[in-house]
Amino acid sequence: MAFVNSSKILEILSAYNPFWISGTIDAGIPRDLLPACSAQIQSKEVLVLKGIRRSGKSTLMNQIIQELIKTGIPPAAILRVNLEEPLFAPEYSITLLEDIYRTYRERVYPEGKCWVFLDEVQQVTGWESWVRGRQDTEDIKFFVTGSSASILSREIGTKLTGRNVTFEVFPLSFIEYLRFHNLHIRSELDYITKKTAIRNFFSEYLMYGGFPEVTLKKTDTEKKILLKSYFDDILYRDIISRYQIRDVTSLRNLAVYLLTQIARPTNISKLKNNFTISQDKTESYISALLESYLLFKISGFSYSLKQSMRSGFKPYAIDTGLRNRVAFSFSEDTGWQVENVIACFLRQRYEEVYFSKNGKETDFIVKEGIHISRRIQVWYDDISVRKIPDREITGLTVPLHDDTNEASILLTNDYEDVIERDGIAIRCIPVVKYLLFSE
């Protein structure tokens, strides 16, 4: 690597690996994914953490490193590399990875098993070939993070099939958000006694979302500035630059529109006509927005895959704070924001989540294996309202195909009960309680 010699590489690595000397690492507040990640520490597979920029992947890496040190692994046996380091930018390549690794082995930890953490690995084309080659010939446990769904999936699929375990890292869940505010809810009695504080924090969570650094900021102004910088970073670094998009205005307008229209059904044809751009460009831009994790989509439900693809989709923001910072939003948006929070919650737990329209709307249909396991409707009306509109219940009472044992759940502002309609028992659960206690 001509632009930086071995001594300079060592200097950079030392800055990112201070635990080599101190034996400790600042790992922040534990994330819910940590136990699942820690269970993979001794496995042979590459551990992949992927998710939107600033969601906490690097901090989760530090928490895994902390767990390694606690188990007695020598700190020098752990190498953490930030591949967004500016001094590495002139040559993102396999040669770069090789020179970094060679310097580490020659000057820090010459022999024995090592644990290598590669942060933002999508910067290096061909990284998966290098990782597989080293993994096949040496005793190395690899951990990698990345901020691009499609690039990581493609690379992992071609070279690391069956050799990786992948987790998606989202911004903070509501339980984690409360933990960041030193509020721990361990039982229903806890929930009852701390209910006012929980509801106040939920209002903040809807407004500013769950990015860890945003959550820790003290003022509204600081939060808003940081959220705006996140949006710009994602748009320009993870989408425009990566995919060499020239029509920046159309891309930005489409992103803002979809963030504004969270939870509303749409389709490619409608979007194409709204922005007077070609169908190919519309599909390409939506794909790029999804791959950056800025947005995700939920498709309409059908037992026919073809019909499901034709039924359009609902867009959801990965984070309501990010959405609120750039979207055209109004006071009546609260219900959509709550639905967005539930969409993120369900996506983290289930592989197949859909919505149903067909004249009888259901916000979420969860499919596990070949069966529907639950149907969920979000009704977040004013706390004083106790009469549930028929439109919020109808979709929960219509049988879907042969599935008759699915749970029917109505998520409310603060109303809790079990009601029966057309022989179907519908559990009415406050949204915050569902987020805290749902398995």
Secondary structure, 3 states (H helix, E strand, C coil): CCCCCHHHHHHHHHHHCCHHHHCCCCCCCCCCCHHHHHCCCCCCCEEEEECCCCCCHHHHHHHHHHHHHHCCCCHHHEEEEECCCHHHHHHCCHHHHHHHHHHHHHHCCCCCCEEEEEECHHHCCCHHHHHHHHHHHCCEEEEEEECCHHHHHHHHHHHCCCCEEEEECCCCCHHHHHHHCCCCCCCHHHHHHCHHHHHHHHHHHHHHCCCHHHHHCCCHHHHHHHHHHHHHHHHHHHHHHHHCCCCHHHHHHHHHHHHHCCCCCECHHHHHHHHCCCHHHHHHHHHHHHHCCCEEEEEECCCCHHHHHHCCEEEEECCHHHHHHHCCCCHHHHHHHHHHHHHHHHHCCCCEEEEECCCCCEEEEEEECCEEEEEEEEECCCCCCCCCCCHHHHHHHCCECCECCCEEEEEECCCCEEEEECCEEEEEEEHHHHHHHCC
